[in-house]
Amino acid sequence: GIPLGILRRKILEQPNLAQAIKVLGTTQRSCSNNIMLSDAAGEAIDLECVPEETFWIQPEDGLLPHSNHFLSPAARLPAGL
């Protein structure tokens, strides 16, 4: 996969949130990372990424959590389940 710095730059160059998410979903990643995205209209999403998958966390009650550990229930399942 490509280095995270290059991936982040490609995401920042996109004209809207949908295109930024598309870049993340179609680019092979080299390691796990967490990317929070938002736009001027107030849309926001947190994407917890491993090289093979992306797990989405959407705001609840106007709040979007972030941590150095996976928060998505699906991301915390043991591999292969």
C-alpha positions in Angstrom: 0.0 0.0 0.0 0.9 3.6 -0.3 2.3 5.6 2.7 -0.2 7.4 4.9 1.1 10.9 4.1 0.4 10.4 0.4 -3.0 8.9 1.0 -4.0 11.9 3.2 -2.8 14.3 0.6 -4.9 12.5 -2.1 -7.9 12.8 0.2 -7.3 16.5 0.9 -7.2 17.2 -2.8 -10.8 16.0 -3.4 -13.6 18.5 -4.1 -16.1 16.9 -1.7 -16.6 14.4 1.1 -17.9 11.6 -1.1 -14.9 11.8 -3.4 -12.6 11.8 -0.3 -14.2 8.6 1.0 -14.0 7.1 -2.5 -10.2 7.7 -2.5 -9.8 6.0 0.8 -12.0 3.1 -0.2 -10.2 2.5 -3.5 -6.6 3.0 -2.4 -4.5 0.1 -1.0 -3.3 1.0 2.4 0.0 -0.1 4.0 -1.1 0.0 7.7 -3.9 0.7 10.1 -5.0 4.3 10.7 -7.9 6.5 11.6 -9.2 9.3 9.4 -11.8 11.8 10.4 -13.4 13.7 7.6 -15.8 16.6 7.5 -17.0 19.3 5.1 -18.3 22.9 5.2 -21.9 21.7 5.3 -21.3 20.0 8.7 -21.2 16.4 7.5 -18.6 14.3 9.4 -17.4 10.7 9.6 -14.7 8.8 11.3 -13.1 6.0 9.3 -11.2 3.4 11.2 -9.0 1.6 8.6 -6.9 -1.5 8.5 -5.2 -2.5 5.2 -8.1 -4.8 4.1 -11.2 -3.0 5.5 -12.7 0.3 6.6 -15.1 0.7 9.5 -17.4 3.7 9.7 -18.4 5.7 12.8 -21.0 8.4 12.4 -21.8 11.2 14.8 -24.3 10.4 17.5 -26.2 13.3 19.2 -23.9 15.7 17.3 -20.7 14.1 18.7 -18.1 12.2 16.8 -15.7 10.2 19.0 -12.0 9.5 18.2 -9.4 7.5 20.0 -6.2 5.7 19.4 -8.1 2.4 19.7 -10.9 1.1 17.5 -14.3 2.1 18.6 -16.3 0.4 15.9 -17.8 -2.9 17.2 -17.1 -4.6 13.9 -13.4 -3.5 14.0 -13.0 -5.0 17.5 -14.1 -8.5 16.5 -11.3 -11.1 16.2 -10.1 -11.7 12.7 -12.1 -14.2 10.7 -15.4 -13.7 12.5 
